[in-house]
Amino acid sequence: MSGQIDVLLYGLGAIGSFYAFVLSRSENVRLTVVARSNYDAVSAKGITINSENHGQHTFHPYRVVKSPAEASPVDYVVCAHKAIDQEEVAAQLKPVVEEGRTTFVIIQNGVGNEVAFRNRFPGCSILTCVTWVGAIQISPGIVNHTKSEDMQIGLYPNTQIDDATENQHLKTFADLLKHGKTRFKVLDDMQVQRWEKVVWNAAWNSITALTMVDTQTWLHSSKDAEPYTRRLMQEVINIARGCGVNLADDLIQKLMDKINAMPGIGSSMQTDCKNGRPMEIDVILGFPVRKSKELGIPAPYLESLYLLLCAVDGRIRAAL
Ligand SMILES: *[C@@H]1O[C@H](CO)[C@@H](O)[C@H](O)[C@H]1NC(C)=O
């Protein structure tokens, strides 16, 4: 690889810091990070990763800024922020975007995450990703990463841009991931991956956040809890199919086997709720619920969870 590649990373939590580390392994990457609560720590001491796969590393990004307004246009904008207020974030990123040059890389849970960026910057390529990295920020600028590490990445196709250019945008970024020695796979159709993970998240995130119990405690809380969960998952699968995303029939059983092979777990939404932080309800439930209405696909279980979570989220936001 040759030629300098300017990258701005927005959302310097555990996942963002992990991918900042991966990108920092390429000498031709000039990395700017947008840091908020960890700005002072990261400016002074850089970012430290303790990884069971990669060992311990400390690195200093080229620049640490508090807002995209302090930076100039880049080749890649990596969005690893919590998926709330997507429209607002897209608006804030305007100073670092140059249509025809900038490509977005979205590393978030949920579906429909790309829409705000496509609408605001119709001339940009978007790479959409699902990540399976297990990491936590144990103190500002210090991230512990377990062995869990994988990513699926692919285009969110832009019909305004020719295929060769889009594929080059994808290849250049995939080469950075490869050089950064992280596990990943390039896929042709990312929407299957995104929706599959949403089937999981719509069930477990919502239920654990609303009940404040773990997954196993929920499943054993009444004889109808498991059938309820399966029907909820079926609703999301039906909506995905309505959107042209063909999820396999046996997904529900696979996800139930997976959850039953684990000890009871909470979720990021449960943690956010406990800590009085806004939750990722729009990309995990809101978008599917809107699609169900547009397409006339009934989803009463999903919609009820969404409405209850909207009220809880509203209470949390009012107290901020
Ligand atoms: C983070 O990782 C370091 C190095 O492996 C370890 O000493 C420390 O206990 C870990 N901290 C937490 C909170 O897991």
The ligand as an SDF file (V2000), in Angstrom:
LIG
                    3D

 14 14  0  0  0  0  0  0  0  0999 V2000
   -7.3180   -5.4550   31.8300 C   0  0  0  0  0  0  0  0  0  0  0  0
   -6.2070   -6.1470   31.2930 O   0  0  0  0  0  0  0  0  0  0  0  0
   -5.0590   -6.0920   32.0930 C   0  0  0  0  0  0  0  0  0  0  0  0
   -3.9030   -6.6890   31.3080 C   0  0  0  0  0  0  0  0  0  0  0  0
   -4.2390   -7.9540   30.8050 O   0  0  0  0  0  0  0  0  0  0  0  0
   -5.3270   -6.7980   33.4080 C   0  0  0  0  0  0  0  0  0  0  0  0
   -4.2010   -6.7280   34.2550 O   0  0  0  0  0  0  0  0  0  0  0  0
   -6.5120   -6.1210   34.0870 C   0  0  0  0  0  0  0  0  0  0  0  0
   -6.8750   -6.8330   35.2540 O   0  0  0  0  0  0  0  0  0  0  0  0
   -7.7180   -6.0570   33.1610 C   0  0  0  0  0  0  0  0  0  0  0  0
   -8.7400   -5.2430   33.8160 N   0  0  0  0  0  0  0  0  0  0  0  0
  -10.0440   -5.5430   33.8110 C   0  0  0  0  0  0  0  0  0  0  0  0
  -10.9520   -4.6460   34.5540 C   0  0  0  0  0  0  0  0  0  0  0  0
  -10.4770   -6.5380   33.2270 O   0  0  0  0  0  0  0  0  0  0  0  0
  1  2  1  0
  1 10  1  0
  2  3  1  0
  3  4  1  0
  3  6  1  0
  4  5  1  0
  6  7  1  0
  6  8  1  0
  8  9  1  0
  8 10  1  0
 10 11  1  0
 11 12  1  0
 12 13  1  0
 12 14  2  0
M  END
$$$$
